[in-house]
């Protein structure tokens, strides 16, 4: 089980996305959900952060 889901940090659909990303070995996980920052297993990149850096 994804630890963040077990702890209640992310909802089930988000946990499924995270599990899929982990299974596929992604390098980055683009999201706008700050809850993913609590997941040390993923390297989340927040869309708001990207847009702030560009604009």
C-alpha positions as CSV (number, residue, x, y, z in Angstrom):
1,X,0.0,0.0,0.0
2,X,1.1,3.5,-0.7
3,X,2.1,4.9,2.7
4,X,0.4,8.3,2.1
5,X,-2.9,6.5,1.4
6,X,-2.5,4.5,4.5
7,X,-2.0,7.7,6.5
8,X,-4.9,9.3,4.8
9,X,-2.8,12.0,3.1
10,X,-4.2,11.3,-0.3
11,X,-7.5,10.1,-1.6
12,X,-7.9,6.6,-3.2
13,X,-7.9,7.9,-6.9
14,X,-4.7,9.9,-6.2
15,X,-3.1,6.9,-4.5
16,X,-3.9,4.8,-7.7
17,X,-2.2,7.5,-9.8
18,X,0.8,7.4,-7.4
19,X,1.0,3.6,-7.4
20,X,0.9,3.6,-11.2
21,X,3.7,6.1,-11.4
22,X,5.8,4.1,-9.0
23,X,5.1,0.9,-10.8
24,X,6.2,2.5,-14.1
25,X,9.3,4.0,-12.6
26,X,8.6,7.6,-13.4
27,X,11.2,10.3,-12.7
28,X,8.7,13.1,-12.0
29,X,5.1,13.2,-11.0
30,X,3.3,16.4,-12.3
31,X,0.4,17.3,-10.1
32,X,-1.3,20.3,-8.5
33,X,-2.1,18.4,-5.3
34,X,0.1,19.5,-2.5
35,X,-0.7,16.2,-0.6
36,X,1.8,14.5,-2.9
37,X,4.7,16.4,-1.3
38,X,4.3,14.1,1.7
39,X,5.2,11.1,-0.5
40,X,8.9,10.4,-0.3
41,X,8.5,7.6,-2.8
42,X,7.6,10.0,-5.6
43,X,9.3,13.2,-6.8
44,X,6.2,15.4,-7.2
45,X,6.4,18.5,-9.3
46,X,3.6,21.0,-8.6
47,X,2.1,22.7,-11.6
48,X,1.7,25.9,-9.6
49,X,5.5,25.9,-8.8
50,X,6.3,25.4,-12.5
51,X,4.0,28.2,-13.6
52,X,5.4,30.5,-10.9
53,X,9.0,29.8,-12.1
54,X,8.1,30.5,-15.7
55,X,5.9,33.6,-15.3
